């Protein structure tokens, strides 16, 4: 069984939304960090996943879950 998973449409749409929210927040606040997240690093990670269209179930899943938390926090702040 492979540890790599292909992105489905819902995951791709969510990552695009995350990228847009993070980008909007950084432009409005001129800051590349929020709480424990380094936003520029998170945006690069999202871009990598979207470009590859695949993620590693064991190494990337925690970070992807963390993006969900970041998305919810920034959505409230915007």
MODELLER restraints for C-alpha pairs under 7 A, 6 or more apart:
rsr = mdl.restraints
at = mdl.atoms
rsr.add(forms.Gaussian(group=physical.xy_distance, feature=features.Distance(at['CA:3:A'], at['CA:56:A']), mean=5.78, stdev=0.5))
rsr.add(forms.Gaussian(group=physical.xy_distance, feature=features.Distance(at['CA:3:A'], at['CA:57:A']), mean=5.28, stdev=0.5))
rsr.add(forms.Gaussian(group=physical.xy_distance, feature=features.Distance(at['CA:3:A'], at['CA:58:A']), mean=6.70, stdev=0.5))
rsr.add(forms.Gaussian(group=physical.xy_distance, feature=features.Distance(at['CA:4:A'], at['CA:54:A']), mean=6.49, stdev=0.5))
rsr.add(forms.Gaussian(group=physical.xy_distance, feature=features.Distance(at['CA:4:A'], at['CA:55:A']), mean=5.59, stdev=0.5))
rsr.add(forms.Gaussian(group=physical.xy_distance, feature=features.Distance(at['CA:4:A'], at['CA:56:A']), mean=4.49, stdev=0.5))
rsr.add(forms.Gaussian(group=physical.xy_distance, feature=features.Distance(at['CA:4:A'], at['CA:57:A']), mean=5.68, stdev=0.5))
rsr.add(forms.Gaussian(group=physical.xy_distance, feature=features.Distance(at['CA:5:A'], at['CA:54:A']), mean=5.47, stdev=0.5))
rsr.add(forms.Gaussian(group=physical.xy_distance, feature=features.Distance(at['CA:5:A'], at['CA:55:A']), mean=5.46, stdev=0.5))
rsr.add(forms.Gaussian(group=physical.xy_distance, feature=features.Distance(at['CA:5:A'], at['CA:56:A']), mean=6.34, stdev=0.5))
rsr.add(forms.Gaussian(group=physical.xy_distance, feature=features.Distance(at['CA:5:A'], at['CA:57:A']), mean=6.43, stdev=0.5))
rsr.add(forms.Gaussian(group=physical.xy_distance, feature=features.Distance(at['CA:6:A'], at['CA:53:A']), mean=5.90, stdev=0.5))
rsr.add(forms.Gaussian(group=physical.xy_distance, feature=features.Distance(at['CA:6:A'], at['CA:54:A']), mean=4.32, stdev=0.5))
rsr.add(forms.Gaussian(group=physical.xy_distance, feature=features.Distance(at['CA:6:A'], at['CA:55:A']), mean=6.53, stdev=0.5))
rsr.add(forms.Gaussian(group=physical.xy_distance, feature=features.Distance(at['CA:7:A'], at['CA:53:A']), mean=5.46, stdev=0.5))
rsr.add(forms.Gaussian(group=physical.xy_distance, feature=features.Distance(at['CA:7:A'], at['CA:54:A']), mean=5.56, stdev=0.5))
rsr.add(forms.Gaussian(group=physical.xy_distance, feature=features.Distance(at['CA:12:A'], at['CA:50:A']), mean=6.87, stdev=0.5))
rsr.add(forms.Gaussian(group=physical.xy_distance, feature=features.Distance(at['CA:15:A'], at['CA:46:A']), mean=6.40, stdev=0.5))
rsr.add(forms.Gaussian(group=physical.xy_distance, feature=features.Distance(at['CA:18:A'], at['CA:71:A']), mean=5.67, stdev=0.5))
rsr.add(forms.Gaussian(group=physical.xy_distance, feature=features.Distance(at['CA:19:A'], at['CA:43:A']), mean=6.03, stdev=0.5))
rsr.add(forms.Gaussian(group=physical.xy_distance, feature=features.Distance(at['CA:19:A'], at['CA:46:A']), mean=6.82, stdev=0.5))
rsr.add(forms.Gaussian(group=physical.xy_distance, feature=features.Distance(at['CA:21:A'], at['CA:71:A']), mean=6.92, stdev=0.5))
rsr.add(forms.Gaussian(group=physical.xy_distance, feature=features.Distance(at['CA:21:A'], at['CA:74:A']), mean=6.88, stdev=0.5))
rsr.add(forms.Gaussian(group=physical.xy_distance, feature=features.Distance(at['CA:21:A'], at['CA:75:A']), mean=6.76, stdev=0.5))
rsr.add(forms.Gaussian(group=physical.xy_distance, feature=features.Distance(at['CA:22:A'], at['CA:39:A']), mean=6.80, stdev=0.5))
rsr.add(forms.Gaussian(group=physical.xy_distance, feature=features.Distance(at['CA:25:A'], at['CA:74:A']), mean=6.97, stdev=0.5))
rsr.add(forms.Gaussian(group=physical.xy_distance, feature=features.Distance(at['CA:25:A'], at['CA:78:A']), mean=6.60, stdev=0.5))
rsr.add(forms.Gaussian(group=physical.xy_distance, feature=features.Distance(at['CA:26:A'], at['CA:32:A']), mean=5.93, stdev=0.5))
rsr.add(forms.Gaussian(group=physical.xy_distance, feature=features.Distance(at['CA:32:A'], at['CA:38:A']), mean=6.05, stdev=0.5))
rsr.add(forms.Gaussian(group=physical.xy_distance, feature=features.Distance(at['CA:32:A'], at['CA:39:A']), mean=5.03, stdev=0.5))
rsr.add(forms.Gaussian(group=physical.xy_distance, feature=features.Distance(at['CA:32:A'], at['CA:40:A']), mean=5.85, stdev=0.5))
rsr.add(forms.Gaussian(group=physical.xy_distance, feature=features.Distance(at['CA:33:A'], at['CA:39:A']), mean=5.23, stdev=0.5))
rsr.add(forms.Gaussian(group=physical.xy_distance, feature=features.Distance(at['CA:49:A'], at['CA:55:A']), mean=6.21, stdev=0.5))
